[in-house]
Amino acid sequence: MAKKAWPALLLWIAIGLALFAAVASARTETAEAVLTASKDKVKAGDAVTVTVAVKRVADLYGVQFALSYDPEKLELQSSKVSDAYSHFQNGCESCEEGETPIYPLLRKKMADTEYKARVPLMTFVFEAKEEGDARIELRSLKGVSTATYVNAAGYNDLVPVAMQEVEPLTIEVTKGGNRNGNGNGKGNGK
């Protein structure tokens, strides 16, 4: 190889290593759970959609979580699991008002271990009920990958996925329109 080609080759190698290090660094960041709302301010009687997702994660095979929310300000109307996961509903016999059951989810495609910038898990639709700040909090968050290890009891176990806790979400509920004399749009006269 000519002497003039060496500096150019070394420069390309250095650039390649720097890019590889940047990508590897981004993929080893701690995953972060996120709660997002379709609106941060709603009127009483309006619906708001809340999404639970995980950012910057690879191989999130299994995950579980629950939500707690202010039952005086919000009423849970429905929930839907992302298309990428299967849901194994725990009953809510022990749930208190303002709590969901723990939602255990398993990824449908076990071989999909690639890094993802954002993985949606579930969406929840709440109806705003009463004026004030409605707080929604993610609880009991745990995740595992498809990788295994031998635990202290000598059994194969799934490797945990480290995830940062998420800050609670606050939705401002303002006074709603007075549709049927009670402001909640249900016409029950209360």
Contact map, one row per residue, 1 for C-alpha under 8 A:
1110110000000000000000000000000000000000000000000000000000000000000000000000000000000000000000000000000000000000000000000000000000000000000000000000000000000000000000000000000000000000000000
1111110000000000000000000000000000000000000000000000000000000000000000000000000000000000000000000000000000000000000000000000000000000000000000000000000000000000000000000000000000000000000000
1111111000000000000000000000000000000000000000000000000000000000000000000000000000000000000000000000000000000000000000000000000000000000000000000000000000000000000000000000000000000000000000
0111111100000000000000000000000000000000000000000000000000000000000000000000000000000000000000000000000000000000000000000000000000000000000000000000000000000000000000000000000000000000000000
1111111110000000000000000000000000000000000000000000000000000000000000000000000000000000000000000000000000000000000000000000000000000000000000000000000000000000000000000000000000000000000000
1111111111000000000000000000000000000000000000000000000000000000000000000000000000000000000000000000000000000000000000000000000000000000000000000000000000000000000000000000000000000000000000
0011111111100000000000000000000000000000000000000000000000000000000000000000000000000000000000000000000000000000000000000000000000000000000000000000000000000000000000000000000000000000000000
0001111111110000000000000000000000000000000000000000000000000000000000000000000000000000000000000000000000000000000000000000000000000000000000000000000000000000000000000000000000000000000000
0000111111111000000000000000000000000000000000000000000000000000000000000000000000000000000000000000000000000000000000000000000000000000000000000000000000000000000000000000000000000000000000
0000011111111100000000000000000000000000000000000000000000000000000000000000000000000000000000000000000000000000000000000000000000000000000000000000000000000000000000000000000000000000000000
0000001111111110000000000000000000000000000000000000000000000000000000000000000000000000000000000000000000000000000000000000000000000000000000000000000000000000000000000000000000000000000000
0000000111111111000000000000000000000000000000000000000000000000000000000000000000000000000000000000000000000000000000000000000000000000000000000000000000000000000000000000000000000000000000
0000000011111111100000000000000000000000000000000000000000000000000000000000000000000000000000000000000000000000000000000000000000000000000000000000000000000000000000000000000000000000000000
0000000001111111110000000000000000000000000000000000000000000000000000000000000000000000000000000000000000000000000000000000000000000000000000000000000000000000000000000000000000000000000000
0000000000111111111000000000000000000000000000000000000000000000000000000000000000000000000000000000000000000000000000000000000000000000000000000000000000000000000000000000000000000000000000
0000000000011111111100000000000000000000000000000000000000000000000000000000000000000000000000000000000000000000000000000000000000000000000000000000000000000000000000000000000000000000000000
0000000000001111111110000000000000000000000000000000000000000000000000000000000000000000000000000000000000000000000000000000000000000000000000000000000000000000000000000000000000000000000000
0000000000000111111111000000000000000000000000000000000000000000000000000000000000000000000000000000000000000000000000000000000000000000000000000000000000000000000000000000000000000000000000
0000000000000011111111100000000000000000000000000000000000000000000000000000000000000000000000000000000000000000000000000000000000000000000000000000000000000000000000000000000000000000000000
0000000000000001111111110000000000000000000000000000000000000000000000000000000000000000000000000000000000000000000000000000000000000000000000000000000000000000000000000000000000000000000000
0000000000000000111111111000000000000000000000000000000000000000000000000000000000000000000000000000000000000000000000000000000000000000000000000000000000000000000000000000000000000000000000
0000000000000000011111111100000000000000000000000000000000000000000000000000000000000000000000000000000000000000000000000000000000000000000000000000000000000000000000000000000000000000000000
0000000000000000001111111110000000000000000000000000000000000000000000000000000000000000000000000000000000000000000000000000000000000000000000000000000000000000000000000000000000000000000000
0000000000000000000111111111000000000000000000000000000000000000000000000000000000000000000000000000000000000000000000000000000000000000000000000000000000000000000000000000000000000000000000
0000000000000000000011111111100000000000000000000000000000000000000000000000000000000000000000000000000000000000000000000000000000000000000000000000000000000000000000000000000000000000000000
0000000000000000000001111111100000000000000000000000000100000000000000000000000000000000000000000000000000000000000000000000000000000000000000000000000000000000000000000000000000000000000000
0000000000000000000000111111100000000000000000000000000111000000000000000000000000000000000000000000000000000000001000000000000000000000000000000000000000000000000000000000000000000000000000
0000000000000000000000011111110000000000000000000000000000000000000000000000000000000000000000000000000000000000000000000000000000000000000000000000000000000000000000000000000000000000000000
0000000000000000000000001111111000000000000000000000000110000000000000000000000000000000000000000000000000000000000000000000000000000000000000000000000000000000000000000000000000000000000000
0000000000000000000000000001111100000000000000000000000110000000000000000000000000000000000000000000000000000000000000000000000000000000000000000000000000000000011100000000000000000000000000
0000000000000000000000000000111110000000000000000000011110000000000000000000000000000000000000000000000000000000000000000000000000000000000000000000000000000000111100000000000000000000000000
0000000000000000000000000000011111000000000000000000011110000000000000000000000000000000000000000000000000000000000000000000000000000000000000000000000000000000001111000000000000000000000000
0000000000000000000000000000001111100000000000000001111000000000000000000000000000000000000000000000000000000000000000000000000000000000000000000000000000000000001111000000000000000000000000
0000000000000000000000000000000111110000000000000011111000000000000000000000000000000000000000000000000000000000000000000000000000000000000000000000000000000000000001100000000000000000000000
0000000000000000000000000000000011111000000000000111100000000000000000000000000000000000000000000000000000000000000000000000000000000000010000000000000000000000000001011000000000000000000000
0000000000000000000000000000000001111100000000000111000000000000000000000000000000000000000000000000000000000000000000000000000000000000000000000000000000000000000000001000000000000000000000
0000000000000000000000000000000000111111000000011110000000000000000000000000000000000000000000000000000000000000000000000000000000000000000000000000000000000000000000001010000000000000000000
0000000000000000000000000000000000011111000000011100000000000000000000000000000000000000000000000000000000000000000000000000000000000000000000000000000000000000000000000000000000000000000000
0000000000000000000000000000000000001111110000011000000000000000000000000000000000000000000000000000000000000000000000000000000000000000000000000000000000000000000000000010000000000000000000
0000000000000000000000000000000000001111110000000000000000000000000000000000000000000000000000000000000000000000000000000000000000000000000000000000000000000000000000000111000000000000000000
0000000000000000000000000000000000000011111000000000000000000000000000000000000000000000000000000000000000000000000000000000000000000000000000000000000000000000000000000011110000000000000000
0000000000000000000000000000000000000011111101110000000000000000000000000000000000000000000000000000000000000000000000000000000100000000000000000000000000000000000000000011110000000000000000
0000000000000000000000000000000000000000111111000000000000000000000000000000000000000000000000000000000000000000000000000000000100100000000000000000000000000000000000000000111110000000000000
0000000000000000000000000000000000000000011111000000000000000000000000000000000000000000000000000000000000000000000000000000001111100000000000000000000000000000000000000000111110000011000000
0000000000000000000000000000000000000000001111100000000000000000000000000000000000000000000000000000000000000000000000000000001110000000000000000000000000000000000000000000000110000011100000
0000000000000000000000000000000000000000011111110000000000000000000000000000000000000000000000000000000000000000000000000000001100000000000000000000000000000000000000000000000100000000000000
0000000000000000000000000000000000000000010011111000000000000000000000000000000000000000000000000000000000000000000000000000111100000000000000000000000000000000000000000000000000000000000000
0000000000000000000000000000000000001110010001111100000000000000000000000000000000000000000000000000000000000000000000000000111100000000000000000000000000000000000000000000000000000000000000
0000000000000000000000000000000000001110000000111110000000000000000000000000000000000000000000000000000000000000000000000011110000000000000000000000000000000000000000000000000000000000000000
0000000000000000000000000000000000111100000000011111000000000000000000000000000000000000000000000000000000000000000000000011110000000000000000000000000000000000000000000000000000000000000000
0000000000000000000000000000000001111000000000001111100000000000000000000000000000000000000000000000000000000000000000011111000000000000000000000000000000000000000000000000000000000000000000
0000000000000000000000000000000011110000000000000111110000000000000000000000000000000000000000000000000000000000000000011110000000000000000000000000000000000000000000000000000000000000000000
0000000000000000000000000000000011100000000000000011111000000000000000000000000000000000000000000000000000000000000001111100000000000000000000000000000000000000000000000000000000000000000000
0000000000000000000000000000001111000000000000000001111110000000000000000000000000000000000000000000000000000000000001111000000000000000000000000000000000000000000000000000000000000000000000
0000000000000000000000000000001111000000000000000000111110000000000000000000000000000000000000000000000000000000000111100000000000000000000000000000000000000000000000000000000000000000000000
0000000000000000000000000110111100000000000000000000011111000000000000000000000000000000000000000000000000000000001111000000000000000000000000000000000000000000000000000000000000000000000000
0000000000000000000000000010111100000000000000000000011111110000000000000000000000000000000000000000000000000000001111100000000000000000000000000000000000000000000000000000000000000000000000
0000000000000000000000000010000000000000000000000000000111110000000000000000000000000000000000000000000000000000111100000000000000000000000000000000000000000000000000000000000000000000000000
0000000000000000000000000000000000000000000000000000000011111000000000000000000000000000000000000000000000000001111000000000000000000000000000001100000000000000000000000000000000000000000000
0000000000000000000000000000000000000000000000000000000011111110000000000000000000000000000000000000000000100000100000000000000000000000000000111100000000000000100000000000000000000000000000
0000000000000000000000000000000000000000000000000000000000111110000000000000000000000000000000000000000001100100100000000000000000000000000000111100000000000000000000000000000000000000000000
0000000000000000000000000000000000000000000000000000000000011111000000000000000000000000000000000000000111100000000000000000000000000000000000111000000000000000000000000000000000000000000000
0000000000000000000000000000000000000000000000000000000000011111100000000000000000000000000000000000000111000000000000000000000000000000000011110000000000000000000000000000000000000000000000
0000000000000000000000000000000000000000000000000000000000000111110000000000000000000000000000000000011110000000000000000000000000000000000111100000000000000000000000000000000000000000000000
0000000000000000000000000000000000000000000000000000000000000011111000000000000000000000000000000000011100000000000000000000000000000000011111000000000000000000000000000000000000000000000000
0000000000000000000000000000000000000000000000000000000000000001111100000000000000000000000000000011111000000000000000000000000000000000011110000000000000000000000000000000000000000000000000
0000000000000000000000000000000000000000000000000000000000000000111110000000000000000000000000000011110000000000000000000000000000000001111000000000000000000000000000000000000000000000000000
0000000000000000000000000000000000000000000000000000000000000000011111000000000000000000000000000111000000000000000000000000000000000001111000000000000000000000000000000000000000000000000000
0000000000000000000000000000000000000000000000000000000000000000001111100100000000000000000000000110000000000000000000000000000000000111100000000000000000000000000000000000000000000000000000
0000000000000000000000000000000000000000000000000000000000000000000111111100000000000000000000000100000000000000000000000000000000000111000000000000000000000000000000000000000000000000000000
0000000000000000000000000000000000000000000000000000000000000000000011111110000000000000000000001100000000000000000000000000000000000000000000000000000000000000000000000000000000000000000000
0000000000000000000000000000000000000000000000000000000000000000000001111110000000000000000000000000000000000000000000000000000011000000000000000000000000000000000000000000000000000000000000
0000000000000000000000000000000000000000000000000000000000000000000001111110000000000000000000000000000000000000000000000000000111111100000000000000000000000000000000000000100000000000000000
0000000000000000000000000000000000000000000000000000000000000000000011111111000000000000000000000000000000000000000000000000011111000100000000000000000000000000000000000000000000000000000000
0000000000000000000000000000000000000000000000000000000000000000000000111111100000000000000000000000000000000000000000000000011110000000000000000000000000000000000000000000000000000000000000
0000000000000000000000000000000000000000000000000000000000000000000000000111110000000000000000000000000000000000000000000001111000000000000000000000000000000000000000000000000000000000000000
0000000000000000000000000000000000000000000000000000000000000000000000000011111000000000000000000000000000000000000000000001111000000000000000000000000000000000000000000000000000000000000000
0000000000000000000000000000000000000000000000000000000000000000000000000001111100000000000000000000000000000000000000000001110000000000000000000000000000000000000000000000000000000000000000
0000000000000000000000000000000000000000000000000000000000000000000000000000111110000000000000000000000000000000000000000111100000000000000000000000000000000000000000000000000000000000000000
0000000000000000000000000000000000000000000000000000000000000000000000000000011111000000000000000000000000000000000000000111000000000000000000000000000000000000000000000000000000000000000000
0000000000000000000000000000000000000000000000000000000000000000000000000000001111101110000000000000000000000000000000001110000000000000000000000000000000000000000000000000000000000000000000
0000000000000000000000000000000000000000000000000000000000000000000000000000000111111000000000000000000000000000000000011110000000000000000000000000000000000000000000000000000000000000000000
0000000000000000000000000000000000000000000000000000000000000000000000000000000011111100000000000000000000000000000000000000000000000000000000000000000000000000000000000000000000000000000000
0000000000000000000000000000000000000000000000000000000000000000000000000000000001111100000000000000000000111000000000001000000000000000000000000000000000000000000000000000000000000000000000
0000000000000000000000000000000000000000000000000000000000000000000000000000000011111110000000000000000011110000000000001000000000000000000000000000000000000000000000000000000000000000000000
0000000000000000000000000000000000000000000000000000000000000000000000000000000010111111000000000000000011110000000000000000000000000000000000000000000000000000000000000000000000000000000000
0000000000000000000000000000000000000000000000000000000000000000000000000000000010001111100000000000001111000000000000000000000000000000000000000000000000000000000000000000000000000000000000
0000000000000000000000000000000000000000000000000000000000000000000000000000000000000111110000000000001110000000000000000000000000000000000000000000000000000000000000000000000000000000000000
0000000000000000000000000000000000000000000000000000000000000000000000000000000000000011111000000000111100000000000000000000000000000000000000000000000000000000000000000000000000000000000000
0000000000000000000000000000000000000000000000000000000000000000000000000000000000000001111100000000111100000000000000000000000000000000000000000000000000000000000000000000000000000000000000
0000000000000000000000000000000000000000000000000000000000000000000000000000000000000000111111000000100000000000000000000000000000000000000000000000000000000000000000000000000000000000000000
0000000000000000000000000000000000000000000000000000000000000000000000000000000000000000011111100001100000000000000000000000000000000000000000000000000000000000000000000000000000000000000000
0000000000000000000000000000000000000000000000000000000000000000000000000000000000000000001111100000000000000000000000000000000000000000000000000000000000000000000000000000000000000000000000
0000000000000000000000000000000000000000000000000000000000000000000000000000000000000000001111110000000000000000000000000000000000000000000000000000000000000000000000000000000000000000000000
0000000000000000000000000000000000000000000000000000000000000000000000000000000000000000000111111011100000000000000000000000000000000000000000000000000000000000000000000000000000000000000000
0000000000000000000000000000000000000000000000000000000000000000000000000000000000000000000001111110000000000000000000000000000000000000000000000000000000000000000000000000000000000000000000
0000000000000000000000000000000000000000000000000000000000000000000000100000000000000000000000111110000000000000000000000000000000000000000000000000000000000000000000000000000000000000000000
0000000000000000000000000000000000000000000000000000000000000000000111100000000000000000000000011111000000000000000000000000000000000000000000000000000000000000000000000000000000000000000000
0000000000000000000000000000000000000000000000000000000000000000011110000000000000000000000000111111100000000000000000000000000000000000000000000000000000000000000000000000000000000000000000
0000000000000000000000000000000000000000000000000000000000000000011100000000000000000000000100100111110000000000000000000000000000000000000000000000000000000000000000000000000000000000000000
0000000000000000000000000000000000000000000000000000000000000000011000000000000000000000111100100011111000000000000000000000000000000000000000000000000000000000000000000000000000000000000000
0000000000000000000000000000000000000000000000000000000000000001111000000000000000000000110000000001111100000000000000000000000000000000000100000000000000000000000000000000000000000000000000
0000000000000000000000000000000000000000000000000000000000000001110000000000000000000011110000000000111110000000000000000000000000000000000000000000000000000000000000000000000000000000000000
0000000000000000000000000000000000000000000000000000000000000111100000000000000000000011110000000000011111000000000000000000000000000000000000000000000000000000000000000000000000000000000000
0000000000000000000000000000000000000000000000000000000000000111000000000000000000001111000000000000001111100000000000000000000000000000000000000000000000000000000000000000000000000000000000
0000000000000000000000000000000000000000000000000000000000001110000000000000000000001110000000000000000111110000000000000000000000000000000000000000000000000000000000000000000000000000000000
0000000000000000000000000000000000000000000000000000000000011100000000000000000000011100000000000000000011111100000000000000000000000000000000000000000000000000000000000000000000000000000000
0000000000000000000000000000000000000000000000000000000000000000000000000000000000011100000000000000000001111100000000000000000000000000000000000000000000000000000000000000000000000000000000
0000000000000000000000000000000000000000000000000000000000000000000000000000000000010000000000000000000000111111000000000000000000000000000000000000000000000000000000000000000000000000000000
0000000000000000000000000000000000000000000000000000000000001000000000000000000000000000000000000000000000111111100000000000000000000000000000000100000000000000000000000000000000000000000000
0000000000000000000000000000000000000000000000000000000000000000000000000000000000000000000000000000000000001111100000000000000000000000000000000000000000000000000000000000000000000000000000
0000000000000000000000000000000000000000000000000000000000100000000000000000000000000000000000000000000000001111110000000000000000000000000000000000000000000000000000000000000000000000000000
0000000000000000000000000000000000000000000000000000000001111000000000000000000000000000000000000000000000000111111000000000000000000000000000000100000000000000000000000000000000000000000000
0000000000000000000000000000000000000000000000000000000001100000000000000000000000000000000000000000000000000001111100000000000000000000000000000000000000000000000000000000000000000000000000
0000000000000000000000000010000000000000000000000000000111100000000000000000000000000000000000000000000000000000111110000000000000000000000000000000000000000000000000000000000000000000000000
0000000000000000000000000000000000000000000000000000001111000000000000000000000000000000000000000000000000000000011111100000000000000000000000000000000000000000000000000000000000000000000000
0000000000000000000000000000000000000000000000000000001110000000000000000000000000000000000000000000000000000000001111100000000000000000000000000000000000000000000000000000000000000000000000
0000000000000000000000000000000000000000000000000000111110000000000000000000000000000000000000000000000000000000000111110000000000000000000000000000000000000000000000000000000000000000000000
0000000000000000000000000000000000000000000000000000111010000000000000000000000000000000000000000000000000000000000111111000000000000000000000000000000000000000000000000000000000000000000000
0000000000000000000000000000000000000000000000000011110000000000000000000000000001000000000000000000000000000000000001111100000000000000000000000000000000000000000000000000000000000000000000
0000000000000000000000000000000000000000000000000011110000000000000000000000000011011000000000000000000000000000000000111110000000000000000000000000000000000000000000000000000000000000000000
0000000000000000000000000000000000000000000000000011100000000000000000000000001111000000000000000000000000000000000000011111000000000000000000000000000000000000000000000000000000000000000000
0000000000000000000000000000000000000000000000001111000000000000000000000000001111000000000000000000000000000000000000001111100000000000000000000000000000000000000000000000000000000000000000
0000000000000000000000000000000000000000000000001110000000000000000000000001111100000000000000000000000000000000000000000111110000000000000000000000000000000000000000000000000000000000000000
0000000000000000000000000000000000000000000000111100000000000000000000000001111000000000000000000000000000000000000000000011111000000000000000000000000000000000000000000000000000000000000000
0000000000000000000000000000000000000000000000111100000000000000000000000111110000000000000000000000000000000000000000000001111100000000000000000000000000000000000000000000000000000000000000
0000000000000000000000000000000000000000000111110000000000000000000000000111100000000000000000000000000000000000000000000000111110000000000000000000000000000000000000000000000000000000000000
0000000000000000000000000000000000000000011111110000000000000000000000001110000000000000000000000000000000000000000000000000011111000000000000000000000000000000000000000000100000000000000000
0000000000000000000000000000000000000000000110000000000000000000000000011110000000000000000000000000000000000000000000000000001111100000000000000000000000000000000000000000100000000001000000
0000000000000000000000000000000000000000000100000000000000000000000000011100000000000000000000000000000000000000000000000000000111110000000000000000000000000000000000000000111000000000000000
0000000000000000000000000000000000000000001100000000000000000000000000001000000000000000000000000000000000000000000000000000000011111000000000000000000000000000000000000001111000000000000000
0000000000000000000000000000000000000000000000000000000000000000000000001000000000000000000000000000000000000000000000000000000001111100000000000000000000000000000000000001110000000000000000
0000000000000000000000000000000000000000000000000000000000000000000000001000000000000000000000000000000000000000000000000000000000111110000000000000000000000000000000000111100000000000000000
0000000000000000000000000000000000000000000000000000000000000000000011001100000000000000000000000000000000000000000000000000000000011111000000000000000000000000000000000111100000000000000000
0000000000000000000000000000000000000000000000000000000000000000000011000000000000000000000000000000000000000000000000000000000000001111100000000000000000000000000000011110000000000000000000
0000000000000000000000000000000000000000000000000000000000000000001111000000000000000000000000000000000000000000000000000000000000000111110000000000000000000000000000011100000000000000000000
0000000000000000000000000000000000000000000000000000000000000000001110000000000000000000000000000000000000000000000000000000000000000011111000000000000000000000000000111000000000000000000000
0000000000000000000000000000000000100000000000000000000000000000111100000000000000000000000000000000000000000000000000000000000000000001111110000000000000000000000001010000000000000000000000
0000000000000000000000000000000000000000000000000000000000000000111100000000000000000000000000000000000000000000000000000000000000000000111110000000000000000000000000000000000000000000000000
0000000000000000000000000000000000000000000000000000000000000001110000000000000000000000000000000000010000000000000000000000000000000000011111000000000000000000000000000000000000000000000000
0000000000000000000000000000000000000000000000000000000000000011110000000000000000000000000000000000000000000000000000000000000000000000011111100000000000000000000010000000000000000000000000
0000000000000000000000000000000000000000000000000000000000000011100000000000000000000000000000000000000000000000000000000000000000000000000111110000000000000001101000000000000000000000000000
0000000000000000000000000000000000000000000000000000000000011111000000000000000000000000000000000000000000000000000000000000000000000000000011111000000000000001111000000000000000000000000000
0000000000000000000000000000000000000000000000000000000000011110000000000000000000000000000000000000000000000000000000000000000000000000000001111100000000000111100000000000000000000000000000
0000000000000000000000000000000000000000000000000000000000111100000000000000000000000000000000000000000000000000000000000000000000000000000000111111000000000111100000000000000000000000000000
0000000000000000000000000000000000000000000000000000000000111000000000000000000000000000000000000000000000000100100000000000000000000000000000011111000000000110000000000000000000000000000000
0000000000000000000000000000000000000000000000000000000000000000000000000000000000000000000000000000000000000000000000000000000000000000000000001111100000000110000000000000000000000000000000
0000000000000000000000000000000000000000000000000000000000000000000000000000000000000000000000000000000000000000000000000000000000000000000000001111110000011110000000000000000000000000000000
0000000000000000000000000000000000000000000000000000000000000000000000000000000000000000000000000000000000000000000000000000000000000000000000000011111000011110000000000000000000000000000000
0000000000000000000000000000000000000000000000000000000000000000000000000000000000000000000000000000000000000000000000000000000000000000000000000001111111111000000000000000000000000000000000
0000000000000000000000000000000000000000000000000000000000000000000000000000000000000000000000000000000000000000000000000000000000000000000000000000111111111000000000000000000000000000000000
0000000000000000000000000000000000000000000000000000000000000000000000000000000000000000000000000000000000000000000000000000000000000000000000000000011111100000000000000000000000000000000000
0000000000000000000000000000000000000000000000000000000000000000000000000000000000000000000000000000000000000000000000000000000000000000000000000000011111100000000000000000000000000000000000
0000000000000000000000000000000000000000000000000000000000000000000000000000000000000000000000000000000000000000000000000000000000000000000000000000011111110000000000000000000000000000000000
0000000000000000000000000000000000000000000000000000000000000000000000000000000000000000000000000000000000000000000000000000000000000000000000000000011111111000000000000000000000000000000000
0000000000000000000000000000000000000000000000000000000000000000000000000000000000000000000000000000000000000000000000000000000000000000000000000001111001111100000000000000000000000000000000
0000000000000000000000000000000000000000000000000000000000000000000000000000000000000000000000000000000000000000000000000000000000000000000000000001111000111110000000000000000000000000000000
0000000000000000000000000000000000000000000000000000000000000000000000000000000000000000000000000000000000000000000000000000000000000000000000011111100000011111000000000000000000000000000000
0000000000000000000000000000000000000000000000000000000000000000000000000000000000000000000000000000000000000000000000000000000000000000000000011111100000001111100000000000000000000000000000
0000000000000000000000000000000000000000000000000000000000000000000000000000000000000000000000000000000000000000000000000000000000000000000001111000000000000111110000000000000000000000000000
0000000000000000000000000000001000000000000000000000000000010000000000000000000000000000000000000000000000000000000000000000000000000000000001111000000000000011111000000000000000000000000000
0000000000000000000000000000011000000000000000000000000000000000000000000000000000000000000000000000000000000000000000000000000000000000000000100000000000000001111100000000000000000000000000
0000000000000000000000000000011110000000000000000000000000000000000000000000000000000000000000000000000000000000000000000000000000000000000001100000000000000000111110000000000000000000000000
0000000000000000000000000000011110000000000000000000000000000000000000000000000000000000000000000000000000000000000000000000000000000000000000000000000000000000011111000000000000000000000000
0000000000000000000000000000000110000000000000000000000000000000000000000000000000000000000000000000000000000000000000000000000000000000000010000000000000000000001111100000000000000000000000
0000000000000000000000000000000111100000000000000000000000000000000000000000000000000000000000000000000000000000000000000000000000000000010000000000000000000000000111110000000000000000000000
0000000000000000000000000000000001000000000000000000000000000000000000000000000000000000000000000000000000000000000000000000000000000000100000000000000000000000000011111000000000000000000000
0000000000000000000000000000000000100000000000000000000000000000000000000000000000000000000000000000000000000000000000000000000000000011110000000000000000000000000001111100000000000000000000
0000000000000000000000000000000000111000000000000000000000000000000000000000000000000000000000000000000000000000000000000000000000000011100000000000000000000000000000111110000000000000000000
0000000000000000000000000000000000000001000000000000000000000000000000000000000000000000000000000000000000000000000000000000000000001111000000000000000000000000000000011111000000000000000000
0000000000000000000000000000000000001011110000000000000000000000000000000000000000000000000000000000000000000000000000000000000000001110000000000000000000000000000000001111100000000000000000
0000000000000000000000000000000000000001110000000000000000000000000000000000000000000000000000000000000000000000000000000000000000111100000000000000000000000000000000000111110000000000000000
0000000000000000000000000000000000000000111100000000000000000000000000001000000000000000000000000000000000000000000000000000000111111100000000000000000000000000000000000011111000000000000000
0000000000000000000000000000000000000000111100000000000000000000000000000000000000000000000000000000000000000000000000000000000001110000000000000000000000000000000000000001111100000000000000
0000000000000000000000000000000000000000001100000000000000000000000000000000000000000000000000000000000000000000000000000000000001100000000000000000000000000000000000000000111110000010000000
0000000000000000000000000000000000000000001111000000000000000000000000000000000000000000000000000000000000000000000000000000000000000000000000000000000000000000000000000000011111000011000000
0000000000000000000000000000000000000000001110000000000000000000000000000000000000000000000000000000000000000000000000000000000000000000000000000000000000000000000000000000001111100010000000
0000000000000000000000000000000000000000000000000000000000000000000000000000000000000000000000000000000000000000000000000000000000000000000000000000000000000000000000000000000111111111100000
0000000000000000000000000000000000000000000000000000000000000000000000000000000000000000000000000000000000000000000000000000000000000000000000000000000000000000000000000000000011111111101000
0000000000000000000000000000000000000000000000000000000000000000000000000000000000000000000000000000000000000000000000000000000000000000000000000000000000000000000000000000000001111111111010
0000000000000000000000000000000000000000000000000000000000000000000000000000000000000000000000000000000000000000000000000000000000000000000000000000000000000000000000000000000001111110001010
0000000000000000000000000000000000000000000000000000000000000000000000000000000000000000000000000000000000000000000000000000000000000000000000000000000000000000000000000000000001111111111111
0000000000000000000000000000000000000000000110000000000000000000000000000000000000000000000000000000000000000000000000000000000000000000000000000000000000000000000000000000001111111111100000
0000000000000000000000000000000000000000000110000000000000000000000000000000000000000000000000000000000000000000000000000000000010000000000000000000000000000000000000000000000101110111111000
0000000000000000000000000000000000000000000010000000000000000000000000000000000000000000000000000000000000000000000000000000000000000000000000000000000000000000000000000000000001110111111000
0000000000000000000000000000000000000000000000000000000000000000000000000000000000000000000000000000000000000000000000000000000000000000000000000000000000000000000000000000000000010101111100
0000000000000000000000000000000000000000000000000000000000000000000000000000000000000000000000000000000000000000000000000000000000000000000000000000000000000000000000000000000000111101111110
0000000000000000000000000000000000000000000000000000000000000000000000000000000000000000000000000000000000000000000000000000000000000000000000000000000000000000000000000000000000000100011111
0000000000000000000000000000000000000000000000000000000000000000000000000000000000000000000000000000000000000000000000000000000000000000000000000000000000000000000000000000000000011100001111
0000000000000000000000000000000000000000000000000000000000000000000000000000000000000000000000000000000000000000000000000000000000000000000000000000000000000000000000000000000000000100000111
